[in-house]
Amino acid sequence: MDGSTQRTYKVNELAPDPSVAFDPTVAKSYVTYAHRIAARGLVNSSVGGMVIRVPHAAYEHGVCYAKPQGVSLEEVEAADLVITDIPFGRILAGERATTVGHQMNREILRLRPDVNAVIHLHHDEMIAFMAAGYQTIRSFSLTYGFLMQKPAHYLPAHLNVEEDVDPIKTFIQDTNCIIMKRHGFTVLGRTVSEAYHRTCVLVSEIKRNIIVEQLCAANGRTPEYITDEELEQMYKEGDAVMYPKVVKR
């Protein structure tokens, strides 16, 4: 004993809380977007995951819905889901353990109160693009910057923030997308819809990178990127462009 009165909890500790009940609307939204991600061919086996945060009066950071270990986003149904707290990963509703990646998702939610959904995928084209020696994903479109709203953060291949979440605090405030070389990517959103659409625009931009590099190599041309200065301006204008307000007369 160290004299501390604060109890420590274990990840995946069963801690049923009668005040935490499954909301059918949230569960339906989780399954809908999980299956949309799978329908785009972005799911590999049972790896990867998604969380949705919902507020709760008894929990400072809210609680989050997640799929359990061993169930893919392609197969998940509402009955499979569990609800955990955010700081510790206790199972508040449901009975199955979460994946190791849930630690990363929870830490992101803890550090980013503006974020309510996280999607993590082991994306084939991204891993292949990085393995081919490319260091960054460049933008060619007029949609990526407006929707992503912050620059991507790149992690070296040896750093796995699923297992050790401590480095997350050093960069998470400045990005909505983590590129994990040889691993996959993690995308953040204020809603699950926004996280999904940011995922879609990211995978499209990766595909464009591959196509542009192939075409330029075949034709001896130089890729025409969106400049960093242009992207910075697009990040700033993102909400006004993507979510314009109705003007009342």
Protein Blocks (a to p, Z undefined) as FASTA:
>chain_A
ZZiabdcddehiacddfklccdfklmmmmmmmmmmmmmnopagcjedcdddddddfklmn
lpaddddehiafklpcfklpccddfknopafbdjbdcdfklmmmmmmmmmmmmbcbdcdd
ddfklmmmmmnopabdcdfbfklmmmnopacddddfklcfklmmmlmmmmmmmccbdcde
hibccdddfbfklmmmmmmmmmmmmmmmmmmmmmmmmnopacddddfklmmmmmmmmmmm
mmcccddZZ
